[in-house]
Amino acid sequence: MAENKIPYKIYLEENEIPNQWYNVRADMKNKPAPLLNPGTLKPMTAEELAPVFCEELVAQELNETDAYIDIPEEIQNFYKMYRPSPLIRAYFLEKALGTPAKIYYKFEGNNTSGSHKLNSAIAQAYYAKKQGLKGVTTETGAGQWGTALSMACSYFDLDCKVYMVKVSYEQKPFRREVMRTYGASVTPSPSMDTAIGRKILEQHPGTTGSLGCAISEAVEVATTNEGYRYVLGSVLNQVLLHQSVIGLEAKAALDKYGITPDIIIGCAGGGSNLGGLISPFMGEKLRGEKDYRIIAVEPASCPSFTRGKFAYDFCDTGMVCPLAKMYTLGSGFIPSANHAGGLRYHGMSSTLSQLYHDGFMEATSVEQTSVFEAAEQFARVEGILPAPESSHAIRVAIDEALKCKETGEEKTILFGLTGTGYFDMVAYEKYNDGVMSDYIPTDEDLKPGFDAIPKFPGNEF
């Protein structure tokens, strides 16, 4: 199709919104390793997971055979309030860079939560309501997941208890207030409300918290209060499944105009955005139908993929959750207090970890000052203030486009813009004031986390 006929924004029609989620595990020859019971070191059964997660979500978590799973009509109807989301051609960024590359981004910030997290939040809240529960508990880092879940729980009249990483709770009061506006209770983590929180505070006085801490607290509350279950915004197989609507829509929009991306880029914290964006493209790669260069981008201050160990580890700091085989920095790893760009989880999705380990995608880490430099460059020409998390992908998209400028190659680049940065202005302020610094943990800094990874036969790394 002629270049001038490709619109600035490519929208699907309402009836083209996916009515099924895509399960990439069905096409993986090497399946992600199962969750293990830390007591028995045997694979977790549905019965063992049921006290923590909703029954239907447990089934999705363990399903490795069905490539497509129907999206319930009530969830489809909710999706229609903000989906399909646009696929945008970054003409202005291309011009500013002077690159022959064609850059597209899938924008997931066109809803009140400000991010892609609502895609899974509404699904998990739906299944909780269907099961007749009173409410759910969760953790949140930057606050996007907590915001999305509070909206979803409000829609289904469920109680929502959020444990928010303390440093984010303090830096992002407006994100906290959005959650409260939608009816959620928000507690800075670690807190004195739980046995695990009190233990962590005793061991690490004055800690700024981590997602691992918040997960431990949320799981404790869910398992000690009748009628509650724990829900998670990233990492789990079920979350990547729900987020596949991002990639399915992006691929359908590209296919409309005969566009095939050469490079697909996503930010990587726990894996929800990256997994959702790449799923259908990865499926084609796994089936040998097409090939793509897929790049996961993570912060240099929390480098799970690029410097972590591929091993079974606890998903939480309190060591109450199952063991997951993933790239991990150790469940006790807490990012430096100067870390402002989100993506602060110590581990990575087991599914994405296996795909990375098997060589189906690359990973790179970037320093936060360069991330915010890219964010401001993007904001000034494309008119969207990006979330710091998404800006990691923007950084590498710009770098790849500049490489095309040097070589003259006309590559097509797709990246995920997971959301907006309007509640992240403390971080932008630090960058603009010149007080933001970069921190890359030394091998010595990482050693305690690695030393604490469980040791048992078969878990060598």
C-alpha positions as CSV (number, residue, x, y, z in Angstrom):
1,M,0.0,0.0,0.0
2,A,1.3,3.5,-0.8
3,E,3.1,5.2,2.0
4,N,0.8,8.2,2.0
5,K,-2.3,6.0,2.5
6,I,-1.1,4.7,5.9
7,P,-3.0,6.9,8.5
8,Y,-1.5,8.5,11.5
9,K,-3.8,6.3,13.7
10,I,-5.0,2.9,12.7
11,Y,-8.2,1.8,14.5
12,L,-10.0,-1.5,14.3
13,E,-13.7,-1.5,14.2
14,E,-15.6,-2.4,17.4
15,N,-16.5,-5.8,16.0
16,E,-12.8,-6.5,15.4
17,I,-11.9,-6.5,19.1
18,P,-10.6,-10.0,19.9
19,N,-13.2,-12.4,21.3
20,Q,-10.6,-14.9,22.3
21,W,-7.3,-14.5,24.2
22,Y,-4.2,-16.2,22.8
23,N,-2.2,-18.6,24.9
24,V,1.4,-18.6,23.6
25,R,2.3,-21.6,25.8
26,A,0.3,-23.8,23.5
27,D,2.8,-23.2,20.8
28,M,5.9,-23.5,23.0
29,K,7.9,-26.8,22.6
30,N,9.7,-26.1,25.8
31,K,6.9,-25.2,28.2
32,P,7.6,-22.9,31.2
33,A,8.5,-24.9,34.2
34,P,5.6,-25.5,36.6
35,L,5.2,-23.6,39.9
36,L,6.5,-25.6,42.8
37,N,5.2,-26.1,46.3
38,P,8.1,-24.8,48.4
39,G,7.4,-27.4,51.0
40,T,7.4,-30.5,48.8
41,L,9.2,-29.2,45.7
42,K,6.4,-30.8,43.6
43,P,4.4,-29.0,41.0
44,M,1.5,-27.0,42.5
45,T,-1.9,-28.5,41.9
46,A,-5.1,-26.7,41.2
47,E,-6.3,-27.7,44.7
48,E,-3.2,-26.1,46.3
49,L,-3.6,-22.9,44.3
50,A,-7.4,-22.5,44.9
51,P,-7.1,-20.9,48.4
52,V,-5.0,-18.1,46.8
53,F,-6.4,-17.5,43.3
54,C,-9.9,-17.7,41.8
55,E,-10.9,-21.1,40.5
56,E,-11.2,-20.1,36.8
57,L,-7.9,-18.2,37.0
58,V,-6.2,-21.3,38.3
59,A,-7.4,-23.2,35.3
60,Q,-6.1,-20.5,33.0
61,E,-2.8,-20.5,34.9
62,L,-2.3,-24.2,34.4
63,N,-3.6,-24.4,30.8
64,E,-0.7,-25.1,28.4
65,T,-2.7,-26.8,25.6
66,D,-5.5,-24.5,24.4
67,A,-4.1,-21.9,22.0
68,Y,-7.3,-19.7,22.2
69,I,-9.6,-19.2,25.2
70,D,-13.0,-17.5,24.8
71,I,-13.3,-14.0,26.4
72,P,-16.6,-13.9,28.4
73,E,-19.2,-11.6,26.9
74,E,-19.3,-9.4,30.0
75,I,-15.5,-8.8,29.7
76,Q,-15.9,-8.1,26.0
77,N,-18.5,-5.5,26.7
78,F,-16.3,-3.8,29.3
79,Y,-13.4,-3.8,26.8
80,K,-15.6,-1.9,24.4
81,M,-15.5,1.1,26.7
82,Y,-11.9,1.8,25.8
83,R,-10.9,-0.7,23.1
84,P,-9.8,-1.1,20.5
85,S,-6.8,1.1,21.4
86,P,-5.0,2.9,18.5
87,L,-1.9,1.8,16.7
88,I,-0.1,5.0,15.9
89,R,2.5,5.7,13.3
90,A,5.1,7.9,14.9
91,Y,5.6,10.2,11.8
92,F,6.7,13.2,13.9
93,L,9.3,11.1,15.8
94,E,10.6,9.7,12.6
95,K,11.0,13.2,11.2
96,A,12.8,14.5,14.3
97,L,15.2,11.6,14.2
98,G,15.8,11.9,10.5
99,T,15.5,8.1,10.2
100,P,14.3,6.0,7.3
101,A,12.8,3.6,9.8
102,K,9.0,3.4,10.2
103,I,8.0,3.5,13.8
104,Y,4.6,2.3,15.2
105,Y,3.4,2.2,18.8
106,K,0.4,0.5,20.3
107,F,-1.0,3.0,22.8
108,E,-2.7,1.6,25.9
109,G,-3.2,4.8,27.8
110,N,-6.6,5.7,26.6
111,N,-8.5,4.8,29.7
112,T,-8.8,6.3,33.2
113,S,-6.3,3.9,34.7
114,G,-3.8,5.2,32.3
115,S,-2.3,1.9,31.3
116,H,-2.7,-1.6,29.8
117,K,-3.3,-3.1,33.2
118,L,-7.1,-2.8,32.9
119,N,-7.1,-5.6,30.3
120,S,-6.3,-8.1,33.0
121,A,-7.9,-6.3,36.0
122,I,-11.4,-6.5,34.6
123,A,-10.9,-10.2,33.8
124,Q,-9.7,-11.1,37.3
125,A,-12.4,-9.1,39.0
126,Y,-15.0,-10.7,36.7
127,Y,-13.9,-14.2,37.8
128,A,-13.8,-13.2,41.5
129,K,-17.4,-11.9,41.2
130,K,-18.5,-15.0,39.4
131,Q,-17.1,-17.1,42.2
132,G,-19.1,-15.1,44.7
133,L,-16.2,-13.6,46.6
134,K,-16.3,-10.5,48.8
135,G,-13.2,-9.0,47.5
136,V,-9.6,-9.3,46.4
137,T,-6.1,-8.2,47.5
138,T,-3.1,-7.1,45.5
139,E,0.2,-5.3,45.4
140,T,1.1,-2.4,43.2
141,G,4.4,-0.7,42.4
142,A,4.0,2.5,40.4
143,G,0.3,2.3,41.0
144,Q,-1.0,1.5,37.5
145,W,-2.1,-2.0,38.4
146,G,-3.7,-0.8,41.7
147,T,-5.6,1.9,39.8
148,A,-6.8,-0.5,37.2
149,L,-7.9,-3.1,39.8
150,S,-9.7,-0.5,41.9
151,M,-11.7,0.5,38.8
152,A,-12.6,-3.1,37.9
153,C,-13.6,-3.9,41.5
154,S,-15.8,-0.8,41.6
155,Y,-17.5,-2.0,38.4
156,F,-18.3,-5.4,40.0
157,D,-18.9,-4.1,43.5
158,L,-16.0,-6.0,45.1
159,D,-13.8,-4.9,48.0
160,C,-10.3,-4.1,46.9
161,K,-7.3,-4.0,49.3
162,V,-4.1,-2.7,47.7
163,Y,-0.6,-2.9,49.2
164,M,1.5,-0.2,47.5
165,V,5.3,-0.2,47.5
166,K,6.2,2.5,50.1
167,V,8.4,4.6,47.9
168,S,5.7,4.9,45.3
169,Y,3.0,5.5,47.9
170,E,5.0,8.5,49.0
171,Q,6.1,9.7,45.5
172,K,2.7,9.3,43.8
173,P,0.0,10.5,46.1
174,F,-2.4,11.2,43.2
175,R,-2.2,7.7,41.9
176,R,-3.1,6.6,45.5
177,E,-6.1,9.0,45.5
178,V,-7.4,7.6,42.2
179,M,-7.5,4.2,43.8
180,R,-9.3,5.5,46.9
181,T,-11.7,7.4,44.6
182,Y,-12.7,4.0,43.1
183,G,-13.2,2.6,46.6
184,A,-10.0,0.7,47.3
185,S,-8.1,0.8,50.5
186,V,-4.4,1.6,50.0
187,T,-1.6,0.7,52.4
188,P,2.1,1.5,52.1
189,S,4.2,-1.7,52.1
190,P,5.8,-3.0,54.1
191,S,3.3,-2.2,56.8
192,M,2.5,-3.1,60.4
193,D,-0.8,-4.6,59.3
194,T,0.5,-8.0,58.6
195,A,2.9,-10.5,60.3
196,I,5.1,-10.5,57.2
197,G,5.2,-6.7,57.0
198,R,6.2,-6.5,60.6
199,K,9.0,-9.1,60.1
200,I,10.3,-7.2,57.0
201,L,10.4,-3.9,58.9
202,E,12.2,-5.5,61.8
203,Q,14.8,-7.0,59.5
204,H,15.1,-3.9,57.3
205,P,14.2,-0.8,59.3
206,G,13.4,2.2,57.1
207,T,13.1,0.1,53.9
208,T,11.4,1.8,50.9
209,G,9.8,-1.5,50.0
210,S,9.6,-3.7,47.0
211,L,7.0,-5.5,44.9
212,G,8.1,-8.7,46.6
213,C,7.3,-7.2,50.0
214,A,3.9,-6.0,48.9
215,I,3.0,-9.4,47.3
216,S,3.7,-11.2,50.6
217,E,1.4,-8.8,52.5
218,A,-1.4,-9.1,49.9
219,V,-1.2,-12.9,49.9
220,E,-1.3,-13.1,53.7
221,V,-4.4,-10.9,53.9
222,A,-6.1,-12.9,51.1
223,T,-5.4,-16.3,52.8
224,T,-6.5,-15.1,56.3
225,N,-9.7,-13.4,55.3
226,E,-12.7,-15.5,54.3
227,G,-14.2,-14.6,50.9
228,Y,-11.0,-13.0,49.5
229,R,-8.5,-14.1,46.9
230,Y,-5.2,-12.6,45.7
231,V,-4.8,-11.2,42.2
232,L,-1.6,-10.2,40.4
233,G,-1.0,-7.6,37.7
234,S,1.9,-9.2,36.0
235,V,4.3,-12.3,35.9
236,L,1.6,-15.0,35.9
237,N,0.6,-17.0,32.9
238,Q,-3.1,-15.9,33.3
239,V,-2.1,-12.2,33.1
240,L,-0.1,-12.7,29.9
241,L,-3.1,-14.5,28.5
242,H,-5.4,-11.5,29.2
243,Q,-2.9,-9.0,27.9
244,S,-2.7,-10.8,24.6
245,V,-5.5,-8.5,23.4
246,I,-2.7,-5.9,22.9
247,G,-0.7,-7.9,20.5
248,L,-3.8,-9.4,18.7
249,E,-5.1,-5.9,18.0
250,A,-1.7,-4.6,17.0
251,K,-1.2,-7.4,14.6
252,A,-4.7,-7.1,13.1
253,A,-4.2,-3.4,12.5
254,L,-0.8,-4.0,10.9
255,D,-2.2,-6.7,8.7
256,K,-4.9,-4.3,7.4
257,Y,-2.2,-2.3,5.7
258,G,0.1,-5.2,4.8
259,I,2.7,-4.1,7.4
260,T,5.2,-6.6,8.9
261,P,7.4,-5.3,11.8
262,D,11.1,-6.2,11.7
263,I,11.6,-5.3,15.4
264,I,9.2,-5.5,18.3
265,I,10.1,-3.8,21.5
266,G,8.5,-3.9,24.9
267,C,9.4,-2.8,28.4
268,A,10.0,-5.6,30.9
269,G,9.3,-5.6,34.6
270,G,7.2,-8.7,35.4
271,G,6.2,-9.3,31.8
272,S,2.5,-8.2,31.4
273,N,3.0,-5.6,28.7
274,L,5.9,-7.3,26.9
275,G,4.1,-10.7,26.9
276,G,0.8,-9.1,25.8
277,L,2.4,-7.2,22.9
278,I,4.6,-10.0,21.5
279,S,2.3,-13.0,22.0
280,P,0.8,-13.4,18.5
281,F,4.0,-12.5,16.8
282,M,5.9,-14.9,19.0
283,G,3.3,-17.6,18.1
284,E,4.2,-17.1,14.5
285,K,7.9,-17.3,15.3
286,L,7.4,-20.5,17.4
287,R,5.4,-22.1,14.6
288,G,8.1,-21.2,12.0
289,E,5.7,-19.0,10.0
290,K,7.6,-15.7,10.4
291,D,10.6,-14.3,12.1
292,Y,10.8,-11.2,14.2
293,R,13.5,-9.5,16.2
294,I,12.0,-9.1,19.7
295,I,13.7,-7.0,22.3
296,A,12.8,-6.8,26.0
297,V,14.0,-3.6,27.7
298,E,14.6,-3.4,31.5
299,P,16.1,-0.9,33.9
300,A,19.8,-1.2,34.5
301,S,19.1,-0.8,38.2
302,C,16.8,-3.9,38.3
303,P,18.2,-6.1,35.5
304,S,16.4,-9.4,35.9
305,F,16.9,-10.7,32.3
306,T,20.3,-9.4,31.6
307,R,22.0,-10.1,35.0
308,G,19.6,-12.4,36.8
309,K,19.9,-16.2,37.3
310,F,17.5,-18.6,35.5
311,A,16.4,-20.6,38.5
312,Y,13.5,-21.5,40.8
313,D,12.9,-18.7,43.3
314,F,10.2,-17.3,45.5
315,C,7.9,-14.9,43.9
316,D,7.8,-12.7,47.0
317,T,10.1,-11.4,49.7
318,G,8.2,-13.1,52.5
319,M,8.8,-16.5,50.9
320,V,5.1,-17.6,51.2
321,C,4.3,-17.9,47.5
322,P,5.1,-20.8,45.2
323,L,8.5,-21.2,43.6
324,A,8.7,-20.1,40.0
325,K,11.5,-20.8,37.5
326,M,12.4,-17.5,36.1
327,Y,15.2,-15.0,35.6
328,T,15.6,-13.5,39.1
329,L,17.8,-11.2,41.2
330,G,16.6,-13.0,44.3
331,S,13.4,-12.5,46.2
332,G,15.1,-10.2,48.7
333,F,16.4,-7.8,46.1
334,I,15.2,-4.3,46.6
335,P,15.9,-1.7,43.9
336,S,18.0,1.4,44.9
337,A,15.9,4.2,46.4
338,N,16.9,6.4,43.5
339,H,15.1,4.0,41.1
340,A,12.3,6.1,39.6
341,G,11.2,4.4,36.4
342,G,9.1,1.5,37.6
343,L,9.7,-2.1,36.4
344,R,11.0,-2.9,39.9
345,Y,10.1,-6.6,40.3
346,H,13.0,-8.9,41.2
347,G,11.9,-11.6,38.8
348,M,10.3,-12.2,35.4
349,S,7.4,-14.1,33.9
350,S,8.2,-17.9,33.7
351,T,6.9,-17.9,30.2
352,L,9.0,-15.0,29.0
353,S,12.0,-16.4,30.9
354,Q,11.7,-19.7,29.0
355,L,11.4,-17.9,25.7
356,Y,14.4,-15.8,26.4
357,H,16.4,-18.8,27.7
358,D,15.6,-20.6,24.4
359,G,16.8,-17.7,22.3
360,F,13.5,-16.5,20.9
361,M,14.0,-12.9,22.0
362,E,16.7,-10.5,23.2
363,A,17.0,-8.4,26.3
364,T,18.8,-5.2,27.1
365,S,19.0,-2.8,30.0
366,V,19.1,1.0,30.0
367,E,19.9,3.7,32.6
368,Q,17.1,5.9,33.8
369,T,18.5,9.3,32.8
370,S,18.6,8.1,29.2
371,V,15.1,6.7,29.6
372,F,13.7,10.1,30.7
373,E,15.7,11.8,28.0
374,A,13.8,9.6,25.4
375,A,10.5,10.2,27.2
376,E,10.8,14.0,26.9
377,Q,12.0,13.8,23.3
378,F,8.9,11.6,22.5
379,A,6.5,13.8,24.5
380,R,7.7,17.0,22.6
381,V,7.1,15.6,19.2
382,E,4.3,13.0,19.6
383,G,2.2,14.8,22.1
384,I,1.8,12.0,24.7
385,L,3.5,12.1,28.1
386,P,4.6,8.5,28.4
387,A,4.8,6.5,31.6
388,P,8.4,5.9,32.7
389,E,7.9,2.1,32.3
390,S,7.0,2.6,28.6
391,S,9.8,5.0,28.1
392,H,12.3,2.1,28.4
393,A,10.8,0.8,25.1
394,I,10.9,4.3,23.6
395,R,14.6,4.6,24.4
396,V,15.5,1.4,22.5
397,A,13.0,2.2,19.7
398,I,14.8,5.5,19.2
399,D,18.2,3.8,19.4
400,E,17.2,1.2,16.8
401,A,15.8,4.0,14.5
402,L,19.1,5.9,14.8
403,K,21.0,2.7,13.7
404,C,18.8,2.7,10.6
405,K,19.7,6.3,10.0
406,E,23.4,5.2,10.0
407,T,22.9,2.2,7.8
408,G,20.1,3.5,5.6
409,E,17.9,0.5,6.3
410,E,14.2,1.0,6.2
411,K,13.2,-1.2,9.1
412,T,9.7,-1.2,10.6
413,I,9.7,-0.9,14.4
414,L,6.8,-1.7,16.7
415,F,6.8,-0.8,20.4
416,G,4.3,-0.8,23.2
417,L,3.4,2.4,24.9
418,T,1.8,0.9,28.0
419,G,0.4,4.1,29.4
420,T,0.7,7.7,30.4
421,G,3.0,9.4,32.9
422,Y,0.7,12.0,34.4
423,F,1.1,10.6,37.9
424,D,4.8,10.2,37.6
425,M,5.8,13.9,37.7
426,V,8.1,13.5,40.8
427,A,10.3,11.4,38.6
428,Y,10.1,13.9,35.7
429,E,10.8,16.7,38.2
430,K,14.0,15.0,39.3
431,Y,15.1,14.6,35.7
432,N,14.3,18.2,34.8
433,D,16.0,19.5,37.9
434,G,19.2,17.5,37.1
435,V,19.1,15.6,40.3
436,M,18.2,12.2,38.9
437,S,21.2,9.8,38.9
438,D,21.9,6.4,37.5
439,Y,22.7,3.4,39.6
440,I,23.8,0.1,38.3
441,P,24.2,-2.5,41.0
442,T,27.6,-4.1,41.3
443,D,28.1,-7.9,41.3
444,E,28.7,-7.5,45.1
445,D,25.3,-5.7,45.4
446,L,23.5,-8.6,43.6
447,K,25.3,-11.4,45.5
448,P,23.1,-11.5,48.6
449,G,20.0,-11.9,46.5
450,F,21.6,-14.8,44.5
451,D,22.9,-16.4,47.6
452,A,19.3,-16.6,49.0
453,I,17.9,-18.4,46.0
454,P,16.7,-21.8,47.2
455,K,19.2,-24.6,46.8
456,F,17.9,-28.0,46.0
457,P,18.8,-30.7,43.4
458,G,18.0,-29.5,39.9
459,N,18.1,-25.8,40.9
460,E,21.7,-25.2,40.1
461,F,22.5,-22.0,38.2
